[in-house]
Amino acid sequence: MSTTNTTLVPPAGSPRADDVSAQNVTLPRVIRSEWIKLRSLRSMIVTLALTAAAVIATGVLVSMLSNGAPIAADGEGIYDPAGNSLFGATLAQVVLGVMGALVVTSEYSTGLIRTTLTAVPRRLPVLWAKVVVVAAAAFATMVASLSVAFFVGQAVYSGGGPSASLSDPGVLRAVLAAALFPTAIAVMGVAFGALMRHTATAIGILVAILFVLPTLFETLGGVWGDAVEYLPSEAGQAMIAVVRESGDMSPSVALLVLIGWIGVLLAAGTIALKRRDA
Amino acid sequence: MIDVTNLTKHYGRHIAVDDLSFTVRPGVVTAFLGPNGAGKTTTMRMILGLDRPTAGRALVNGRPFEQHRAPLREIGALIDAKGTHPGRPARDHLSALAATTGISKRRVGKVLDLVGLSEVADRRSGGFSLGMGQRLGIASALLGDPHTVMLDEPVNGLDPEGVLWIRNLLKSLAAEGRTVLVSSHLMSEMALTAEHFIIVGRGRLIADMSGSELTAMTEPTSVRVRSPHARQLRDLLAGDATDIAIRGHDLFDVVGVDADEIGARARSANLQLQELTPARASLEDIFIDLTKDAVDYHGATDSTNSTHKLENPR
């Protein structure tokens, strides 16, 4: 460490402070910093609260609509009471993906990134900290809201048709997967944010991958059609579904596919963050 | 201490900073001056590691900035008035910054006091005026009690009282032995505050010297003469002077003859002198003169010739 100025004696009342003990920058400290940033933005708190409300409302609504006259989750006559009450996860993926992107891109649009990177000039801890904080916030929101959606949804069913319980095969896994999938999309949002830096571009590409590519690949058919299940949205569905069709990707393979997406995107994001001028 | 060596930055074919070398020493306020577009901000961004130099390097307190383990302790910087999220309260902004190096909540409160934002600390910074935003930026810069303070155009948007406050703050920071580098495109802002001047234009170093060295760079532009025999003296000097401007019945300014010569002639002609003052160009005039070739966009009127020469023997 530099010792150039250690002999200076500050005059009284100067900004040189007795209570400044700047310590080394560590990942836990940067995570704490990013957590303060997240919780101090009203828009972030509102987004998380609305996500939770939407997940619960959607889950309960789909359960009510499918109660007695079971609707199929995928339109092919499959009755999946657990999947129905977890339907809100599909909605949450978009909102949380956008939130993940904004956590990075809003720093660029406001100029905050320059302040942030002056405090953490090695840069990469900032990205890891954002991933940790966004993932934790997204996962906690999803677990909490999905639990409510699941139990209320199953309570709706218990009067009429067959219902699911957490002890049924695959159900606990489905609930966790329904929480993990939007969390993964939120982390992908962070990575796209680091890659693109502009909110509209990052969100546009995220939405295109989630909703446009599957349709496009189906239309192209052939090899493209076979590749559809490796897209994040399809892998997410495969991970969540309790009642599965033969030929569907297994949940663990689907999880690996999502991890692969995150790994590649984050690797690209780190290179962009590290190499490009801020 | 900031050491810049052969620092160069190209943006495509545009050369923003061109082989710039200088050292900023502790203990005095150093002004970093240049017209708009001279490369001041780009240089500061490279010192902070925000931009990667095309060539050369910048060291902060002896090493590249990103190698410091407690960066906020080494350098406190304000790069532009933004740098905060408008939706986040001032205190939370500073707390988040402080958390990266484990700086206490008390210190956050203290810098808020220091910049005069304590009363609005829990308001979102988006509602701040330009001046308040600038103060928040300065609070961030002082948060880590840094050895080096680097501010880019800090008086932008400040009211006269704020400008005075900044001047005193900069001087006291330097007096405490810190390295203080402050950029501006106006010499008038810095002439009273800075002791050392680094002047750049079109990315190149034009001057790196103290205020007195800068002043000494130019010949006296005119000599002011006061005498009850003003008319006779003017006649004596008329042959050699390139210009004589009458300022009053006993007062005139001479260009082209130096003070020694005027004194000698007055003496041999037995004419009494009441005042004999060589006038030097002001720092501002010197600055405008030094940078006039480096200004990208000139105004239609050439102000450089009319401002000094005879009119301002300060």
Interface residues (C-beta under 8 A of the other chain):
Chain A: M1 S2 T4 N5 L8 P10 P11 S14 P15 R16 A17 D19 V20 S21 A22 Q23 N24 V25 R29 V30 R32 S33 E34 I36 K37 S40 L41 R42 S43 S106 E107 T110 G111 L112 R114 T115 T116 L117 T118 A119 V120 P121 R122 R123 R275 D277 A278
Chain B: M1 P26 R45 L48 G49 L50 D51 R52 N61 G62 R63 F65 E66 H68 R69 A70 P71 L72 R73 E74 I75 A77 I79 D80 K82 G83 T84 H85 P86 G87 R88 P89 D92 H93 S95 A96 L97 A99 T100 T101 G102 I103 S104 R106 R107 K110 V111 L114 S140 L142 G144 D145 H147 L169 S172 L173 A175 E176 G177 R178
